[in-house]
Structure formats: structure tokens, C-alpha cells
């Protein structure tokens, strides 16, 4: 992926850019690796790319497309909330009667959402790209005049028929707050080793790196794609794992990663769809009585069909008179990694940028996994952990770790409540953006639940 100033024709003459695209990570989202990969791939295949960066509002994206007379708009985002921001951009395009083809990509998107929901909002073409090369193929067709362009545009306007969900609309229908019938009481309520908040900064990267999910790193971050599993395993062994180990040593010697964690335990109870969090006792005492002082509430959405799950189901109901415990954590590897990856990208060192960015993101996830294990040990429930680290990636332990912005708790605004409890800005140097995301990007927060039935689910 070496940078090239221009694509050359077979005769050695410079080929004019095939087409022009506006790329942007949508409003409220700070993640840019996917968008930057698209930038690299398209730029090195002769396309003109106008990369607007992260947290871009719809009017800025549309105005840029008009000013540059773009052939397409590319929208990127990682979070569930970003899929709605994409819809708002497309709705604005429709209101203004514009005709820019739109290519959407990002971890939270599905083909069904793009080709069913988003295409219904726009009279013109909307495409789903599951990776950077899919975006390249779409742009190649849009830039031709041999029939492929018209075929693509027609495809991009096709709305598939599908059965509408029977659930009542959240804004107009009733709010169900009864505990799911498939969730019972936990076999025991652990007593934490302390109440309130603590900070840890004494992590050894050599202890954290074994908790990196190599599949997520190689396939999702480093974009390793192969025709067969045997090719994948061979490339991992011969090329990518040696690159990983070399890069880990570079990071250790350079001090680019500075792992830090702020975490804590608080008394809690369920009240319908709310998790009530109480003031932490001032001493290391057993679970406090129900007379504790309420501090704040997290309100979580509930599935309207199927198991009807809600995160609050995994805490002792207020009506039971029992006091439960909630864990909270925020981990980061610090700001140096973000600054270095930005320098690499701006300097055209795309391969090193891809490798270091991927490692930085997955090291933050490894720190979250490692620290969650330590919290289970502190709660006395780590005896149910799987023996192999790789099995921990599949939740083979008691309880769960839920992060805001993802399917079980999609409301990013609730980060403000976690910040009120943990105070990460002063404790570990992580701040909350206006879109309720964490900066530096290589940070992640979570609610830690001990209930054995708590696993990932989608609302």
C-alpha cells in the first residue's frame, strides 16, 4: 500500500483521476480507520478522495459534495448511533433533491439496514460496502460509462420487500418494564473488596498482549482476507504473527502505550428497566441496606419480542429488598498512540499506520478483557472462567461486560453517568466528546454484571 502520486497508463502517461468521492465519518463518531483505509485504496487506484475526517455533520458533507462536484459520498461509522446519523444525511439529500450516490460502511451497519431502511429514504442510489475493496468496486462501476454505471445506479435504488416488525414504536407505544421470564435471581450476590473508585496504572504490556484477540486484529483491523482457512493459518504463522511480535517489542521500548484503568463498585438494584445506583459506602463493609442513598439511574431499552431482555433484569429487583452490586470500568492506553498513528497517516506511511492503529485498538480491548478478569477475581466469581484466554473472548465466564453504543445499551448519552461515577478525566486523562464518545479513541468503558445469565444480546 505504498502511496503513489498518480496512476500510470500502459503507455506511461499519467491517467486522470477516474472519479471523485467525499469521505467522512459521521457526526458524533471519532473512529476513522475504516474511512482511512477506503481513502488509501481508492487514492491508489486513481480516484480523487476528499477526506473530511471525523465527527462531520450532514450539512458539511453535502456542501463539500456540491463544491467538489463529487461522483459519490462515502459515509463511515462504527457505532449504532452512527447508523442513524447516516440516515439523517440521506434524508437531507432527499429533501434537497440531490442525486449523489451514497456508499455506507462501518461495523454497526448491516446489508439489510442499508438496502432496506436507508434506500427507502432516498430516490437515488445507496450502497452497502462491507470493506474497502467493496467500496472500490462500487466506485469503479460508478466511474465508467459502459453500462456498468447505470446497472449500479439501478441496483442502488432497488428496495427489497420484507416483513415489517410487529413491535410497537418506542415513541408511541407502551414501555414494557417487567423482568424477562427467562431471567431468575443470581445464585449469590458477591461482596466487592471495596466500595467506590480506584485507579490502576501499573500494568505490564507483556502481561496484556496475550489477551489480544488475534482474529479481531488480523481479520478486522489488519484486513487479512484469504480464500481458505489453510491460507489464513499459513499467512498468520509466516507473516502476521512475526509482524505482531516485532511491533509489540517496538511499542514496549518506545512507551507509546500507557495502560491505565479507573474502575469501581457501587450498590445497585433493578427498578423496572432502570438500574438504580446508590452512593458508595464510606467503608469496606458488606452490601449496604436498602436505606442507601440513590445517586443516579441507568435506563436501558428492553427487547419487545423474544426473550424480552433488558440489562436491568440481571440485578436484584428493588421489590426483593436485596441489595446488588454493579461494576464500572474505563480503560485506556493513553493519547500517544493516537498522535503517532495520525503522524503515520499524514506522512503516507500507510502500512505502519494500519498495523499500529490496529494494535492500539486491540490492546485497549485486551486491557478491558484482562481487567474484567481481575474484577471477577475480586468478586470471587473467576472460578467459572475458561482455562484458555481465547475462550474468554466468547464470554466463557460468569457475567458480562456491556459497553455503551452497542446493541444491548445503545444510548451513548449514558456515558455521562459513568463519568459522574468514575471521573475518568481527572483519574486517567480520558474525556467525553460532545457526541459522548471517549477520547483518546483507544479507550473503552463498560458496565460489569456478575449475573450468570448476563450475556450479549441485541435490543
N, C-alpha and C positions, 0 to 999 in steps of 0.2 A: 504494500500500500504506500509506496513512495510517492510523494507529491510531484505532480507534473504541471508545468505552466500551460500546456496546450496539448490536445490530441493531434497526432500526425497522421496524415493520409498515407496511402501506399506509395504515392509519388514523392513523399517527403514534404508536402506543403501543409501549412497549418490549417486545420479544419475548424470552421466557425462553430461556436457552441451550438449544440443540437436544439436546445430549448432552455427555458428559464423557469426556476421554481423558487417560491418563497417558503423557507422552512422556519418553524417556530415551535417552541414548547409553550403550551397554552397557559393562560393566566393562572396563577396560584401554584404552579408546578416548577420545581427547581432542577428536575432531572434532565440532563442533556446528552447522555452518552448515546442513546438511540438516534437522536436527531443528528448528532455529530458524525456518527457512522454513515448515515444517509448522505450527509454533506461530502464526506470523503469519497464514497463510492460513486456518487453522481458527478462530482467535480473531476474525478479521474477517468470518467467516461464521456467527457466533452460537454457536460451540461453546466450552465451558469447557475450557481446557487447563491441566493441571498439569505444568509443565516441570521435571523433576528435575535437569536438567543433564547433565554428562559423567561418565564412569567410574562408572556406577551398577551395583552388584551386584544379582543377581536377587532376593534377599530384600527389598531396599529397594523395588524396582519393584513386586513383588507386594503387599507390605504397604501401599504407597501406593494401589494399585488397590482394595484392600479398604477402606481407611479412607475413600477418596473415593467409593466405590461407582461406580467408573468403568464406562462403557459399552464401553471398549476400552483396550488397551495398545498404544502405539506404540514400537517398538524401532528404533534407528538405529545405524549404524556404518559406518566407511569401510574397515577393514582385513579381510584374510582371517580373522584370528583372531576378529574380531567376529562373524562368521557362526556360529562355534562357541559364543560366549557367548550368542547368541540362542537356539541350540538348548538350552543349559542352562536358560535362563529358561523355555522352553516345556516342557521335561521336568519342571521344578519345579512348574509349573502343573498338569501332568497328575498328578504324584504327590499333590498336594494336592486333586485332584478339583475344581478350579476351572473356571469356564466363561467367562472373559474372552476375547472375540475379540482376536486379536493382529495388528497390522499391522507388517510389517517393510520397511525400506528402507535403502538405502546402496549405495555404489559397488561393494563387493565381492559383493553379492548378485546372484543371477540368478533369474528366474521359476521355472526348473526346480528350483533348490535349495529355494526356498520351497514350491512347490506339490507337489513330490515328497518331498524329505527331511524338511522341517520338519512338514508335515502328517501324516506318519507317526508323529510323536512326541506327537500331541495329539488327544484325542477331540473337541475343539471347533474353532472356525474360526481359520485362519491365512491372512493375505492378503499379497500382494506389491504394494508401491506403488513404481513406478519414478520418481515425482516427487511433489511436494507436492500437486498437484491430483488425482492418483490417490488419495492419502490422503483428500482432501476428499470425493471421490465415494463412497468406501467408507463414510466416516462419515455422509454424508447418508443412505445406504441403511440403515445400522445404527440411525439415529435415527428412522426412520419406522415406522409400524405399518400400512402399507397393502399389505403383501405383499412390498415390496422388501427389508425386513429379513430375512424368512425365506428369501427367494431368495438373498440374500448369504450368510447363515449356512450354507445348504446348499452353496453354491459353495465356501465356505471350508473345508469338511470333505472335499471330493472329492479323493481321491488317485489320480493318473493312473498307470497301469501303464507301466513302462519296463524295458528290458533292464538287468539288473544288470551292473556292470563285472566283468570276469574277473580283474582284478589281485588278487594276494594281499594280504590285510590287512597293513598295516605292522607291527602289533604282534605278529602270529603268523607271518607268512611270512618267507622269506629276504630279506636285504638285498643287492640287486644292486649291485656296485661296479665292474663292467667299463666301460671307456670306451665311449661310444657309437660304433657302427661308422660313423656319418656324420661324425664329427669327426676330422680329422687334425691334424698339427702345424702351428703357425703358420709362415708363410714366414720370419719372423725374430722375434727377441726384442729389443725395444727396450731401450736403456740409459737410465734416467731421469737428469735433470740433477742430482739429489741423492738421498740416502737418508734416511729418517726423515720428520719432520713439519715443515711450515711453516704460517704464518698470514698471511692477506691481509685487509686492511681498507680498501684504497684504491680501492674501486670507485666508479665514476660511474654514478648511476642512469640518466642519459641514454644510457649505453653498454649498460645492461642491458635497458631497456624494449623495444628492438627484438626481444629474444629471448623476449618474451611470446607464448605460443600464444593468439592471439586467438579461435580456435574454442573452445578449452577455457574461456577466460574468458567469452565471450559466451553460449555454449550451456550449459556445465556450471555455471559459477559464477554468472553473472547470469541464468540461466534463460530465455534468449531462445529462444522456440519460435514457429515460423511454419508456415503451411500450405504454403509453397512456397519453393524456393531463391531465386527472384527477390525475394520479400518479405523474406527474410532479408538478402540483399545490400543491398536498399534501406534497411532499418532500421539495418543496421550503418553504412552510409555517412552516413545523415541524422541518426541519433540516437546510437548507441552508441559509435562511434569518437570523435566530439566529446566525449562524456562521459568516455571513457577519457583523452584527451589533457588535458582540463581537470583531471581527478583526478591525473594524473601530475605536472602542474605544482604542484598543491597539496601533494602528498607531498614533492616536491623542496624546496619552500620551507619546509615545516613540520618536516622532519627526522624524520618518523615511521618511515621505513625506514632501517635501518643495516646494509647488507650486509656480512657477514663470512664468511670461509671458513677452515677448517682442513683440510689435506689432506696426503697423504704417499705415499711409495713404499717398498715392502718386498720383499725377495727372497721367492719363493714357489714351491712345487711342488705337483702333484697326487699324492695317495696314495689311490686308490680314489675314494670320494665326498668325501674331505677335501681342503681346500686348506690346506697347511702354510705358515704364515707364519713367516719367520725373523727374528732380530734384525737391525736395520738396521746396515750397516757404519758405522764412525765417520768415514769419509772419502768424498769423491766419487770412488768407484772404479768400475770396470766390474762386471758381475754377479759376485757372490761365488761361491766354490766350494761344492760340495755339503757341505763340512765346516762350514757355517754353523750357528749355534745356533738350534734351534727355539724359537719364542716362544709360539705358540698355533695352534689349528686351527679352521677353519670347516668344519662338516659340513653338506653340502647334500643335499636329497632328490633322488631320481632318478625320472624318468618310468618307469613299469612297462610301458608299451606304446609303440608307435610308434617314434619315434627314440631313445627311452631316454636322453634328455639329462639332464645334471647340470652345474651351473656348473663343477665341478672339471674337466670334460672340456676346458675351454678354457685349461688351464695345462699346462706340460710335466710329464709323469709323473716321479715320483721315480726310477723304474727307468731313465729315459733318461739320468740323470746330468747333465742340463741344468738350470740354474737359471733360473727365470722371474721376472717382476715383477708385483706386484699394486698397483693404485692404490686409495686410500681417500679419501673426501671427506665433509665435512659442511658444509652451507651454512645460513645463517640471515639473516633481515632484522631480527632483534632483537625485544625484548619490547614496544616502544612500540605497534606495530600491534595486538597482542592487547588491550592495555589500552584503546586507542581504540575498537576495534570492540565491546568489551564495554560501554563507556560509551554508544555509539550505540544498541546494542540495548536496554539498560536504560532509556534515555531515550526509547524509542519512535521513534527516527529510523531506521526500517527500510530505507528506500530507500538512504540513505547507508551504512548498515551493510552491506547486500548488496553494494554497489559496492566499498566499501573492503576488506571481507573478501576478496572475490573477487580484487581486485587484489593484495592482500598475499600470498595463497596462490600466485597465478600469478607474482608477482615472485620468490618463493623458487624456484619451478620454473625461471624464466628464469635466475636466478643459477646454478642447478645445470647448466643447459644451457650457459651461457656458460663456466663454469669447466671443464666437461668438455671443451669445445673447446680451452681453454688447456692442459689436461693432454695432449690429443692432440698439440698443437703441441710441448709439452715432450718428448714421447716420439718425436717425429719421424714420426708417422703421420697428421697432419692433411691430407696431400696427397690423401687419399681422401675428404675431406669434400665434401658437396654445396655448390654455389655459393650457393644460396638458403637463408636461415635457416629458412624454413618446412619445407624438406626435412629438416632436422636433427631435427625433431620425429618423423619417421618412420624414424629410425635410419639415415639415408643417410650413414654414416661408418663407419670401421673400428672394430669392437669394440662394447662395450655398457656400460651403467651399470645395475646391479641394486640395488634398494632392499629392505631387509628389510620383511617384512609383505606382500609382493606375490608373485604366483604362482610365480616361479622360486626364491624363497628366503623362504618364509612364516614362518620362525621368528624372531619379534621378539626373543627372548632373546639372539640373536646380536649385538644392538646392544651388549651389554655388552663383547663382544670388540673391536668397533670403537672403543668408548670407551676400552678399555685401550690401544689403539694411538694414537689421536688426542688423547685427553684434552680433549675439546671443552668441558667445564665450565670449566676454567681458561683455555682458549685463546680461546673465543668466547662463553662465557656460556650454553651450551645444556646442559640437564641431562636425565637419563633418569628417567622416572616409574617408579612401582612396576610399571606394566604394560608397561615397556620402550618407551614412546613418547617422542618428543622434545618438550621444552618450551623456548622458545615453539613453538606449533603451526606457525608459518611457518618451518619448518626441515626439511631433508631430508638424509639420509645415503645413501651408496652405495658399492658396490664397483665399481671401474673395471677393465674387462677389455680387453686390446688385441687378442685373437684375432679375426681377420676373421669367423669363423663364429659368434661370440657375438652373438645377438640375443634378443629377448624370447621366452619360451616358458612354458608352464603345466605344473606338476607336478600 
